[in-house]
Amino acid sequence: AVVSTQSTGDAEEFEKAWLLLADIYIMSSKFDLAQDLLKKCLQHNQSCFKAWEYQGYIHEKESSYKDAALHYEKAWQFSNYTNPTIGFKLAFNYLKAKRFVDAIEVCHKVLQAHPQYPKIKKEILEKARANIRV
């Protein structure tokens, strides 16, 4: 499908449709098909944090934590560093990629805005701190 940049409303509708279809493909483990749609989305809207988040999720499922972190970084950036779920996922992938200081920084940002955010302190922050001490 070719999207005309003349109509913003149409472009937004295509973006929504591509994201919905990508979600279906991801849930069916058809990551290649999902990636194609997510790339289309990002060609038309580089700041679509949901597309970046889905790409991070795909890389995480493939145990490619460094790549997952790169995509979650973009999702975190384009969500204005305020979405605690994306922050959690980013910190988790930093932890898995052995980027402990980065994981701690993201945990602090999430906890600053959402002090009661579940599991981030125990599952990520404490583990990252322990790995730095070793």
C-alpha positions in Angstrom: 0.0 0.0 0.0 1.2 3.5 -0.8 0.5 6.2 1.7 0.1 9.7 0.4 1.6 12.2 2.8 -1.0 14.7 1.7 -3.6 13.4 4.1 -2.5 13.2 7.7 -5.7 11.5 8.8 -5.2 8.7 6.3 -1.6 8.3 7.3 -2.7 8.0 10.9 -5.3 5.4 10.0 -2.6 3.4 8.0 -0.3 3.6 11.0 -3.0 2.3 13.3 -3.8 -0.6 10.9 -0.1 -1.5 10.5 0.4 -1.5 14.3 -2.7 -3.7 14.8 -1.6 -6.2 12.1 2.0 -6.2 13.5 0.6 -7.0 16.9 -1.3 -10.0 15.4 1.8 -11.2 13.7 3.9 -10.8 16.8 1.4 -12.8 18.9 1.6 -15.5 16.2 5.5 -15.4 16.3 5.6 -14.1 12.7 8.3 -11.6 13.5 9.5 -11.0 9.9 6.1 -10.0 8.8 5.7 -7.8 11.8 9.1 -6.1 11.2 8.1 -5.2 7.7 5.0 -3.4 8.9 6.8 -1.7 11.7 9.5 -0.4 9.3 6.6 1.0 7.1 5.2 2.7 10.2 8.6 4.3 11.0 9.2 5.4 7.5 6.1 7.5 7.8 6.4 8.5 11.4 9.8 8.2 13.1 8.3 9.2 16.4 5.8 6.3 16.6 6.9 5.0 20.0 4.6 1.9 19.7 6.5 0.7 16.6 9.8 1.2 18.4 8.4 -0.7 21.4 7.2 -3.6 19.2 10.6 -3.9 17.6 12.2 -3.9 21.0 9.8 -6.7 22.0 10.7 -8.8 18.9 14.5 -8.5 19.7 13.9 -9.3 23.3 12.0 -12.5 22.3 14.9 -13.4 20.1 17.3 -12.8 23.1 19.0 -10.0 21.3 19.1 -7.7 24.3 21.4 -5.1 22.9 19.2 -4.6 19.9 16.1 -4.7 22.1 17.6 -2.0 24.3 18.3 0.2 21.2 14.7 0.0 20.1 13.3 0.5 23.6 15.6 3.6 23.9 13.8 5.1 21.0 10.4 4.1 22.4 11.4 5.7 25.8 12.6 8.8 24.0 9.4 9.2 21.9 7.2 8.6 24.9 9.0 11.6 26.6 10.6 9.3 29.1 7.3 9.0 31.0 5.9 5.6 30.0 6.8 3.3 33.0 6.2 0.1 31.1 8.7 1.1 28.4 11.1 2.3 31.1 10.8 -1.1 32.8 11.4 -3.0 29.5 14.4 -0.7 28.7 15.9 -1.2 32.1 15.4 -5.0 31.9 17.2 -5.2 28.5 20.0 -3.0 29.8 20.4 -5.4 32.7 20.4 -8.4 30.3 22.9 -6.6 28.1 25.1 -5.9 31.2 24.6 -2.2 31.0 24.1 -1.9 34.7 24.6 1.8 35.2 22.1 2.6 32.4 19.6 0.1 34.0 19.9 1.9 37.3 19.4 5.3 35.7 16.2 4.3 34.0 14.9 2.6 37.2 15.5 5.9 39.0 13.6 7.9 36.4 10.7 5.4 36.5 10.6 5.3 40.3 10.8 9.1 40.5 7.6 9.5 38.4 5.9 6.3 39.6 7.2 5.4 43.1 5.0 2.4 43.5 5.8 0.9 40.0 5.7 -2.9 40.6 8.7 -5.1 40.5 11.2 -2.6 39.0 13.1 -2.1 42.3 13.5 -5.8 43.2 13.7 -7.3 39.7 16.0 -4.8 38.1 17.4 -2.1 40.3 18.7 -4.4 43.1 20.2 -6.8 40.6 21.9 -4.1 38.6 23.4 -2.7 41.8 24.5 -6.1 42.9 26.3 -6.7 39.6 28.2 -3.4 39.9 29.4 -4.3 43.4 30.8 -7.7 42.3 
